Amino acid sequence: MPTIHFKTAMAITGFSRATLWRRIKDHPGTSETLGESKGLLHTRIDLDSALTWAGLTLEDEDRALIPAADAGDAAAQRELGLLFLALTQPERAAHWLHLAAAQEDADAMQWLGKLYARGEGVEQDETKAIEWIKKAAEHGHVIARRQVAELGL
């Protein structure tokens, strides 16, 4: 049974920290505590439980993105963001795209530019949209380079 970090379960379900803890308490066996460090418990959540709580039914290929994204794989984080966009959950998509962009994933940067330009999942912000598109262009993203050229930036 694959497990994911508590914060990843929050991002997948959209639950607050308190709500997720309540779910865990109400459903014994859906989590495991791996120990304590600096006074914080390290809890992992059963992936199937998190998906059920989120109301998500995913194909195996899409399910496989979650543990990879949880482990910090930028490409998996980007693809998970795009999956959430396809599921019309732009706030969750923005979360994953930010994580991938922070690892210099040019596609994630370009998509974040789109989200900021449209105000999808994030507050609309033309300045941030341009910043992300410029960063994507600097990292070699072909579409972003064309957008920068067309905007004269």
N, C-alpha and C positions, 0 to 999 in steps of 0.2 A: 504494500500500500504506500504510494508516494506521499510525501508530506512537503509542506511549504512553510516558510517563515510566517510569523504572525502578521507582520506588516504587509506581506504579499497577500495574505488572506484578506486583510482589510481592503487592499486595492482591488482584489478580484470581486469581493462581495459588495463593496461600497459601504460597509458597516463602519461605525465608529469603533474606537477601542472598547468602550463600555459594552456596546451591543455585541461585539464579537465575544467578549469574555462571558456575557450572559448565555450566548449560544453554546459555548464550550461547556459551561456549568450545567446547562439543561440537557446536554447530549454527551454523557460520559463516553470515553473511548474515541473521541474525535480529535484529540490532541495528545501530545507527549511533551513533557518538560525535559529538556536536555541538560539542565544544570543552571547554576547561578553565576553571574559575573558582575562585579561592581553593584551588587544589590538587585540586579535585574534577572528575572527568569527568562531563559531562552526556550520559548514554546514553539513547537511546530504543529501545524494543523493538517489533518487528513485532506488531501486534495479533493477527493470525492465529496466530502462534507462541505467544503468551501464552495464547490461548484453547485451543489444542491441548494445551499443557502442563497447563492447568487441567482438561482433560477436558470443556470446555464447548462445546456446539453451540447457538448462539443464532440466533434469527430476526433479520433485518436491522434491524428496529425496536429490538430489544434490544441488538444490536451497536453501534448508533449512540449508545446511552447512554454507552458507555465513553469514547470520545474527548471527549464533552461533559463528563462527570464529571471526566475527567483535566484538562480545561481550567478546572475550578473551578465549573461550573454547578451550583448547589445543587439545582435540581429534578432534574437528571440524576443527581446523587449520591444523592438520596432514592430515585428510581425504581430505581437500580442496587441500593441497599440492599434495597428491597422485592423485587426480582428474586432476590437471593441468599436472602432469607427463603423465597420460593416454592421455591427449589432446595434448601431445607433446609440452608443453610450460614449459620447465624446469626452466626458470628464475622466472616465477611466482610461480612455485612449490617450489623452494628454499626459496622464501620469506616466504611462509606459514610454511614450515618445520622449518625454523629458529625460527619463533615465537613459535611454539609448543615445540621445543627443549629447548628454553629458560625457559619453564615451566616444564622442566625435563621429557618430554614425550620420553621414551626410543625408541619407534618405529621411531619417527621423527629423533632422534639422529642417529640411524642406517642408515636411508635413507639418511641423510645428509652425512654420511661417504661415502656411495655409490656415491652420486653426486660429492663429492670432488675427489674421486678416479677416476671417469670417466671424470671429467671436464664438467659435464652436468648442465647448468644453473648457474654455478659458475666457477671460474678459477680453473683448475686442481691443486690440492695441496695434495700430499701424506701425509704430516704432519698433515694437518687438517682432512684428511680422517681418519687417525689412531686415532687422538684425539677424533673425534666424535664416532667412533666405540668403543673405550675404555670407553667413558662416557656411551654409551648405555649398554655396558657389566656391568659396575658398577651399573647401574640401573636395572639390572636383565634381560636384553634382551637376550634370549637364543641363537639366531643366532650370535649376537655380541660376546657373551662369547665364542662360538665355533671359531669364526674368530680370536679372541685374542689368544686363545689357539693354533690354527694352525699357527699363525704368531709368536708365542713364545714371546708375549709381556707381 
